[in-house]
C-alpha cells in the first residue's frame, strides 16, 4: 500500500489506513479475528494491529515511526499467514 502523510495534518486521533477482519460483526473488536490485517496512523507512528491465537490477545500491535517523512510517498507491506 502506498501512503503519503500530508504536511500539517492532524494526527492526534486514530485514522484507518485499512482494516480487514474475519468476523460476521465487523464492529466487534473483542474477539480473535477482529484485526486480521489493519493499520492506523497516530501521531508519528503507524500501528500494525493483529491478534495472537496462542495467548488469546485480541489487540496485539507493533509500531513503526515515520518522523520527518511528511509529504513523501512511502510503501507499506503488511502480510498475514494463517499457518503461523
MARFI-99280 format. One record per residue: residue in one letter; chain; x, y, z of N, C-alpha, C, O in turn. Coordinates in nm, 3 decimals. Layout:
<pts>
+------+-------+---------+---------+---------+---------+---------+---------+---------+---------+---------+---------+---------+---------+
| resn | chain |      nx |      ny |      nz |     cax |     cay |     caz |      cx |      cy |      cz |      ox |      oy |      oz |
+------+-------+---------+---------+---------+---------+---------+---------+---------+---------+---------+---------+---------+---------+
|    a |     A |       X |       Y |       Z |       X |       Y |       Z |       X |       Y |       Z |       X |       Y |       Z |
...
+------+-------+---------+---------+---------+---------+---------+---------+---------+---------+---------+---------+---------+---------+
</pts>
This chain:
<pts>
+------+-------+---------+---------+---------+---------+---------+---------+---------+---------+---------+---------+---------+---------+
| resn | chain |      nx |      ny |      nz |     cax |     cay |     caz |      cx |      cy |      cz |      ox |      oy |      oz |
+------+-------+---------+---------+---------+---------+---------+---------+---------+---------+---------+---------+---------+---------+
|    x |     A |   0.084 |  -0.116 |   0.000 |   0.000 |   0.000 |   0.000 |   0.090 |   0.123 |   0.000 |   0.186 |   0.131 |   0.076 |
|    x |     A |   0.058 |   0.217 |  -0.084 |   0.130 |   0.344 |  -0.088 |   0.055 |   0.447 |  -0.005 |  -0.066 |   0.461 |  -0.019 |
|    x |     A |   0.125 |   0.520 |   0.081 |   0.063 |   0.625 |   0.161 |   0.151 |   0.750 |   0.157 |   0.270 |   0.743 |   0.129 |
|    x |     A |   0.088 |   0.862 |   0.187 |   0.161 |   0.988 |   0.199 |   0.099 |   1.067 |   0.312 |  -0.023 |   1.087 |   0.315 |
|    x |     A |   0.181 |   1.113 |   0.406 |   0.134 |   1.195 |   0.517 |   0.145 |   1.340 |   0.474 |   0.254 |   1.390 |   0.448 |
|    x |     A |   0.032 |   1.407 |   0.468 |   0.031 |   1.547 |   0.426 |   0.089 |   1.637 |   0.534 |   0.057 |   1.620 |   0.652 |
|    x |     A |   0.174 |   1.731 |   0.496 |   0.231 |   1.824 |   0.595 |   0.121 |   1.901 |   0.668 |   0.025 |   1.948 |   0.607 |
|    x |     A |   0.135 |   1.911 |   0.799 |   0.039 |   1.986 |   0.880 |  -0.089 |   1.912 |   0.912 |  -0.179 |   1.970 |   0.973 |
|    x |     A |  -0.101 |   1.784 |   0.873 |  -0.224 |   1.710 |   0.902 |  -0.231 |   1.677 |   1.051 |  -0.129 |   1.654 |   1.116 |
|    x |     A |  -0.354 |   1.674 |   1.104 |  -0.376 |   1.643 |   1.245 |  -0.370 |   1.493 |   1.264 |  -0.455 |   1.420 |   1.213 |
|    x |     A |  -0.270 |   1.446 |   1.336 |  -0.256 |   1.302 |   1.360 |  -0.273 |   1.270 |   1.508 |  -0.215 |   1.173 |   1.556 |
|    x |     A |  -0.352 |   1.349 |   1.580 |  -0.369 |   1.325 |   1.723 |  -0.473 |   1.217 |   1.751 |  -0.482 |   1.169 |   1.865 |
|    x |     A |  -0.551 |   1.177 |   1.652 |  -0.650 |   1.071 |   1.668 |  -0.622 |   0.960 |   1.568 |  -0.557 |   0.981 |   1.466 |
|    x |     A |  -0.672 |   0.841 |   1.599 |  -0.657 |   0.730 |   1.507 |  -0.731 |   0.756 |   1.377 |  -0.841 |   0.812 |   1.379 |
|    x |     A |  -0.673 |   0.718 |   1.268 |  -0.738 |   0.712 |   1.138 |  -0.713 |   0.572 |   1.085 |  -0.614 |   0.509 |   1.121 |
|    x |     A |  -0.800 |   0.524 |   1.002 |  -0.784 |   0.389 |   0.950 |  -0.718 |   0.393 |   0.813 |  -0.768 |   0.457 |   0.721 |
|    x |     A |  -0.605 |   0.324 |   0.800 |  -0.545 |   0.304 |   0.668 |  -0.617 |   0.189 |   0.600 |  -0.662 |   0.201 |   0.486 |
|    x |     A |  -0.628 |   0.076 |   0.671 |  -0.705 |  -0.038 |   0.625 |  -0.738 |  -0.125 |   0.746 |  -0.668 |  -0.122 |   0.847 |
|    x |     A |  -0.845 |  -0.200 |   0.734 |  -0.890 |  -0.285 |   0.846 |  -0.967 |  -0.403 |   0.788 |  -1.082 |  -0.388 |   0.746 |
|    x |     A |  -0.903 |  -0.518 |   0.786 |  -0.967 |  -0.640 |   0.738 |  -0.988 |  -0.731 |   0.858 |  -0.899 |  -0.747 |   0.941 |
|    x |     A |  -1.106 |  -0.791 |   0.867 |  -1.130 |  -0.882 |   0.979 |  -1.201 |  -1.007 |   0.932 |  -1.246 |  -1.015 |   0.818 |
|    x |     A |  -1.212 |  -1.102 |   1.020 |  -1.275 |  -1.229 |   0.988 |  -1.403 |  -1.252 |   1.064 |  -1.440 |  -1.367 |   1.087 |
|    x |     A |  -1.472 |  -1.147 |   1.105 |  -1.593 |  -1.161 |   1.186 |  -1.718 |  -1.129 |   1.107 |  -1.716 |  -1.055 |   1.008 |
|    x |     A |  -1.828 |  -1.187 |   1.152 |  -1.956 |  -1.157 |   1.090 |  -2.008 |  -1.021 |   1.136 |  -2.090 |  -0.959 |   1.068 |
|    x |     A |  -1.960 |  -0.974 |   1.252 |  -1.998 |  -0.842 |   1.304 |  -1.872 |  -0.755 |   1.303 |  -1.796 |  -0.758 |   1.400 |
|    x |     A |  -1.848 |  -0.679 |   1.196 |  -1.722 |  -0.605 |   1.184 |  -1.693 |  -0.505 |   1.296 |  -1.577 |  -0.475 |   1.322 |
|    x |     A |  -1.795 |  -0.454 |   1.363 |  -1.772 |  -0.355 |   1.468 |  -1.735 |  -0.420 |   1.602 |  -1.708 |  -0.349 |   1.699 |
|    x |     A |  -1.735 |  -0.551 |   1.609 |  -1.700 |  -0.624 |   1.731 |  -1.548 |  -0.642 |   1.735 |  -1.492 |  -0.715 |   1.653 |
|    x |     A |  -1.481 |  -0.575 |   1.830 |  -1.335 |  -0.577 |   1.834 |  -1.278 |  -0.653 |   1.953 |  -1.164 |  -0.628 |   1.991 |
|    x |     A |  -1.352 |  -0.743 |   2.014 |  -1.304 |  -0.810 |   2.135 |  -1.279 |  -0.959 |   2.116 |  -1.249 |  -1.029 |   2.212 |
|    x |     A |  -1.290 |  -1.008 |   1.994 |  -1.270 |  -1.149 |   1.968 |  -1.152 |  -1.172 |   1.874 |  -1.112 |  -1.082 |   1.800 |
|    x |     A |  -1.097 |  -1.293 |   1.879 |  -0.992 |  -1.328 |   1.784 |  -1.047 |  -1.317 |   1.642 |  -1.160 |  -1.358 |   1.616 |
|    x |     A |  -0.968 |  -1.264 |   1.552 |  -1.013 |  -1.245 |   1.414 |  -1.064 |  -1.106 |   1.386 |  -1.094 |  -1.073 |   1.271 |
|    x |     A |  -1.075 |  -1.022 |   1.490 |  -1.125 |  -0.886 |   1.470 |  -1.027 |  -0.800 |   1.392 |  -1.067 |  -0.707 |   1.322 |
|    x |     A |  -0.901 |  -0.831 |   1.404 |  -0.799 |  -0.750 |   1.338 |  -0.704 |  -0.843 |   1.263 |  -0.589 |  -0.862 |   1.305 |
|    x |     A |  -0.750 |  -0.900 |   1.154 |  -0.665 |  -0.989 |   1.077 |  -0.552 |  -0.908 |   1.014 |  -0.435 |  -0.945 |   1.027 |
|    x |     A |  -0.583 |  -0.800 |   0.949 |  -0.487 |  -0.705 |   0.896 |  -0.543 |  -0.565 |   0.915 |  -0.650 |  -0.535 |   0.863 |
|    x |     A |  -0.473 |  -0.481 |   0.989 |  -0.516 |  -0.343 |   0.997 |  -0.399 |  -0.255 |   1.037 |  -0.303 |  -0.300 |   1.100 |
|    x |     A |  -0.409 |  -0.130 |   0.998 |  -0.305 |  -0.032 |   1.031 |  -0.371 |   0.103 |   1.055 |  -0.464 |   0.142 |   0.984 |
|    x |     A |  -0.322 |   0.172 |   1.158 |  -0.374 |   0.302 |   1.197 |  -0.259 |   0.399 |   1.218 |  -0.166 |   0.367 |   1.291 |
|    x |     A |  -0.262 |   0.516 |   1.155 |  -0.162 |   0.617 |   1.189 |  -0.209 |   0.700 |   1.308 |  -0.327 |   0.734 |   1.317 |
|    x |     A |  -0.117 |   0.732 |   1.398 |  -0.147 |   0.820 |   1.510 |  -0.017 |   0.887 |   1.552 |   0.085 |   0.822 |   1.571 |
|    x |     A |  -0.023 |   1.019 |   1.567 |   0.095 |   1.099 |   1.594 |   0.200 |   1.071 |   1.487 |   0.171 |   1.088 |   1.369 |
|    x |     A |   0.318 |   1.028 |   1.523 |   0.422 |   1.000 |   1.424 |   0.454 |   0.851 |   1.417 |   0.569 |   0.812 |   1.395 |
|    x |     A |   0.352 |   0.769 |   1.434 |   0.371 |   0.625 |   1.427 |   0.255 |   0.561 |   1.351 |   0.144 |   0.614 |   1.346 |
|    x |     A |   0.284 |   0.447 |   1.292 |   0.180 |   0.365 |   1.231 |   0.168 |   0.240 |   1.317 |   0.266 |   0.170 |   1.341 |
|    x |     A |   0.048 |   0.212 |   1.363 |   0.020 |   0.095 |   1.445 |  -0.025 |  -0.019 |   1.354 |  -0.124 |  -0.007 |   1.283 |
|    x |     A |   0.050 |  -0.129 |   1.358 |   0.011 |  -0.250 |   1.288 |  -0.053 |  -0.341 |   1.391 |   0.011 |  -0.382 |   1.488 |
|    x |     A |  -0.180 |  -0.371 |   1.371 |  -0.256 |  -0.443 |   1.472 |  -0.299 |  -0.579 |   1.418 |  -0.334 |  -0.592 |   1.301 |
|    x |     A |  -0.294 |  -0.678 |   1.504 |  -0.333 |  -0.814 |   1.469 |  -0.383 |  -0.882 |   1.595 |  -0.427 |  -0.814 |   1.688 |
|    x |     A |  -0.378 |  -1.012 |   1.601 |  -0.415 |  -1.087 |   1.721 |  -0.323 |  -1.206 |   1.735 |  -0.257 |  -1.247 |   1.639 |
|    x |     A |  -0.319 |  -1.264 |   1.855 |  -0.236 |  -1.381 |   1.882 |  -0.325 |  -1.492 |   1.933 |  -0.376 |  -1.486 |   2.046 |
|    x |     A |  -0.345 |  -1.592 |   1.853 |  -0.433 |  -1.703 |   1.891 |  -0.375 |  -1.786 |   2.005 |  -0.450 |  -1.846 |   2.081 |
|    x |     A |  -0.242 |  -1.791 |   2.016 |  -0.179 |  -1.871 |   2.122 |  -0.200 |  -1.813 |   2.261 |  -0.220 |  -1.887 |   2.356 |
|    x |     A |  -0.197 |  -1.680 |   2.273 |  -0.215 |  -1.616 |   2.403 |  -0.356 |  -1.563 |   2.423 |  -0.394 |  -1.528 |   2.535 |
|    x |     A |  -0.436 |  -1.557 |   2.315 |  -0.570 |  -1.502 |   2.325 |  -0.572 |  -1.350 |   2.321 |  -0.676 |  -1.289 |   2.347 |
|    x |     A |  -0.458 |  -1.288 |   2.290 |  -0.451 |  -1.142 |   2.282 |  -0.522 |  -1.094 |   2.157 |  -0.479 |  -1.124 |   2.045 |
|    x |     A |  -0.631 |  -1.020 |   2.174 |  -0.709 |  -0.971 |   2.059 |  -0.660 |  -0.835 |   2.009 |  -0.714 |  -0.783 |   1.912 |
|    x |     A |  -0.561 |  -0.778 |   2.074 |  -0.511 |  -0.646 |   2.036 |  -0.358 |  -0.643 |   2.041 |  -0.298 |  -0.565 |   2.116 |
|    x |     A |  -0.296 |  -0.728 |   1.963 |  -0.151 |  -0.733 |   1.954 |  -0.107 |  -0.631 |   1.850 |  -0.157 |  -0.631 |   1.737 |
|    x |     A |  -0.014 |  -0.543 |   1.886 |   0.029 |  -0.443 |   1.788 |   0.178 |  -0.411 |   1.800 |   0.240 |  -0.433 |   1.904 |
|    x |     A |   0.231 |  -0.359 |   1.692 |   0.366 |  -0.307 |   1.685 |   0.357 |  -0.171 |   1.616 |   0.263 |  -0.144 |   1.541 |
|    x |     A |   0.454 |  -0.086 |   1.642 |   0.451 |   0.047 |   1.583 |   0.573 |   0.070 |   1.495 |   0.679 |   0.010 |   1.515 |
|    x |     A |   0.556 |   0.158 |   1.398 |   0.663 |   0.199 |   1.309 |   0.663 |   0.352 |   1.306 |   0.563 |   0.413 |   1.270 |
|    x |     A |   0.774 |   0.413 |   1.344 |   0.784 |   0.558 |   1.346 |   0.810 |   0.611 |   1.205 |   0.880 |   0.547 |   1.126 |
|    x |     A |   0.752 |   0.727 |   1.174 |   0.778 |   0.789 |   1.045 |   0.811 |   0.937 |   1.061 |   0.755 |   1.021 |   0.990 |
|    x |     A |   0.901 |   0.968 |   1.153 |   0.943 |   1.106 |   1.177 |   1.007 |   1.167 |   1.053 |   1.086 |   1.101 |   0.984 |
|    x |     A |   0.972 |   1.292 |   1.024 |   1.034 |   1.363 |   0.914 |   0.996 |   1.313 |   0.776 |   1.063 |   1.345 |   0.678 |
|    x |     A |   0.889 |   1.237 |   0.766 |   0.850 |   1.179 |   0.638 |   0.726 |   1.248 |   0.579 |   0.663 |   1.192 |   0.489 |
|    x |     A |   0.690 |   1.365 |   0.627 |   0.571 |   1.432 |   0.575 |   0.591 |   1.473 |   0.429 |   0.699 |   1.517 |   0.390 |
|    x |     A |   0.486 |   1.457 |   0.351 |   0.489 |   1.496 |   0.211 |   0.563 |   1.401 |   0.119 |   0.578 |   1.429 |   0.000 |
|    x |     A |   0.609 |   1.288 |   0.172 |   0.684 |   1.190 |   0.093 |   0.602 |   1.062 |   0.083 |   0.545 |   1.017 |   0.183 |
|    x |     A |   0.595 |   1.004 |  -0.035 |   0.524 |   0.877 |  -0.051 |   0.606 |   0.763 |   0.010 |   0.728 |   0.760 |  -0.002 |
|    x |     A |   0.536 |   0.672 |   0.076 |   0.601 |   0.555 |   0.135 |   0.521 |   0.430 |   0.105 |   0.399 |   0.436 |   0.090 |
|    x |     A |   0.588 |   0.318 |   0.096 |   0.523 |   0.191 |   0.067 |   0.519 |   0.106 |   0.194 |   0.622 |   0.084 |   0.258 |
|    x |     A |   0.401 |   0.059 |   0.229 |   0.382 |  -0.029 |   0.345 |   0.347 |  -0.168 |   0.297 |   0.257 |  -0.186 |   0.214 |
|    x |     A |   0.417 |  -0.266 |   0.350 |   0.384 |  -0.405 |   0.319 |   0.347 |  -0.472 |   0.452 |   0.426 |  -0.474 |   0.546 |
|    x |     A |   0.227 |  -0.526 |   0.457 |   0.176 |  -0.589 |   0.578 |   0.109 |  -0.718 |   0.532 |   0.013 |  -0.714 |   0.456 |
|    x |     A |   0.159 |  -0.831 |   0.577 |   0.104 |  -0.957 |   0.531 |   0.062 |  -1.045 |   0.648 |   0.095 |  -1.017 |   0.763 |
|    x |     A |  -0.011 |  -1.150 |   0.616 |  -0.068 |  -1.239 |   0.717 |  -0.059 |  -1.382 |   0.667 |  -0.077 |  -1.408 |   0.548 |
|    x |     A |  -0.033 |  -1.473 |   0.756 |  -0.036 |  -1.615 |   0.723 |  -0.109 |  -1.690 |   0.834 |  -0.076 |  -1.676 |   0.952 |
|    x |     A |  -0.207 |  -1.767 |   0.796 |  -0.280 |  -1.847 |   0.896 |  -0.199 |  -1.967 |   0.941 |  -0.239 |  -2.037 |   1.035 |
|    x |     A |  -0.087 |  -1.993 |   0.877 |  -0.004 |  -2.108 |   0.911 |   0.087 |  -2.083 |   1.030 |   0.144 |  -2.178 |   1.084 |
|    x |     A |   0.104 |  -1.958 |   1.073 |   0.196 |  -1.927 |   1.181 |   0.136 |  -1.950 |   1.315 |   0.201 |  -1.927 |   1.417 |
+------+-------+---------+---------+---------+---------+---------+---------+---------+---------+---------+---------+---------+---------+
</pts>
